[in-house]
Amino acid sequence: MNPSVAVAASCVMALAACTAVQQRYAPDEGRSYALNCSGTDRDWDMCYAAAGEACGAGGYNVLDRSGEDVALAAAGGNSSGHGGSAVKTNERTMLIACKVK
């Protein structure tokens, strides 16, 4: 295998195991987070685990949650467009607010 392909593949696999968490601030000045748990190797449980880690024992409220299945075209095939493949991924996002004690 080409070394640059191996490095790229390992980077993609490492990122697929993570949940992206971005801190925001809620209208009540409490902490809130936007979580992105998209990908074929992730699921809603990973989002909920990340929410629990972000807010700790105080807990959190789910403000918004959305998800959908998305098919992405992959490279390949011939000049007529036949023989390629498609990859199905799941888009999952959740907005949470940490409970104020």
LINPE-V625238 format. One record per backbone hydrogen bond with DSSP energy under -0.5 kcal/mol. CO is the residue of the C=O (numbers start at 0). NH is the residue of the N-H. If there is no record, write none. Layout:
((CO:NH) (CO:NH))
This chain:
((1:5) (2:6) (3:7) (4:8) (5:9) (6:10) (7:11) (8:12) (9:13) (10:14) (11:15) (12:16) (13:16) (14:17) (19:35) (21:33) (23:31) (25:28) (29:25) (30:97) (31:23) (32:34) (32:95) (33:21) (34:36) (34:93) (35:19) (38:41) (42:45) (42:46) (43:47) (44:48) (45:49) (46:50) (47:51) (48:52) (49:53) (50:54) (51:55) (54:57) (55:58) (58:98) (60:62) (60:96) (63:94) (65:92) (67:90) (69:71) (69:88) (71:86) (77:80) (81:77) (82:76) (84:73) (86:71) (88:69) (88:90) (89:38) (89:91) (90:67) (91:36) (92:65) (93:34) (94:62) (94:63) (95:32) (96:60))
